[in-house]
Amino acid sequence: MRRVTLVLGSLLLAAAGAGAGHAQDGDRRQVVCLPEAPPFAATPDNQLKGEALSALFGKTLVVTRKQSGPVARNARFRYEFRSDGSVSIRCEVQPGGGGAWRPCPRYNPDSQVAPDRDLGTWRIEADAFVFQRVRYSAEGRGEGRFTFHRAGGVFAIRHVAGTHFCLPGPVQFQ
């Protein structure tokens, strides 16, 4: 049964691309982030460009997604973008049935000081947001490229190329 779980977990991770995966308690079970489709059609007409896009990066981006794996749960990621092109990322999880949010126990397993945090780099290139997590870069994974869209007061991210980092779908800014 354990081998079936391992194989299914590996297949889910491969199907989802380079999701937010990590080993737990020394075994190879995977937690896979499930990005969402934007809640509206992400078109060139509602894509944020130029100053409208740049203005978003003085705020904190909040992304809430479902995760599958040994235990279904929700994950919330907070991205604090810095003017030097770096980003601080914080991860929280909530049991699938609801309940209190708590820090991710192993979002960045290399960090003994703050296992619920990671760092990344960002830039805007040709009206697209280009992002990389430091952890993924060290693992040889590529950066991701995204566009931001708005319909009314709702924001969404569309995945264009590379690693999806669990970003596609509706997002909030604080």
Secondary structure, DSSP 8 states (H G I E B T S, - for coil): -HHHHHHHHHHHHHHT-S-S----TTS----EEE----SS---TTTB--HHHHHGGGGSEEEEEEEEESSS-EEEEEEEEE-TTSEEEEEEEEEETT----EE-SSSSTT-SS-TTEEEEEEEEETTEEEEEEHHHHHTT---EEEEEEEETTEEEEEEEEE--TT--EEEEE-
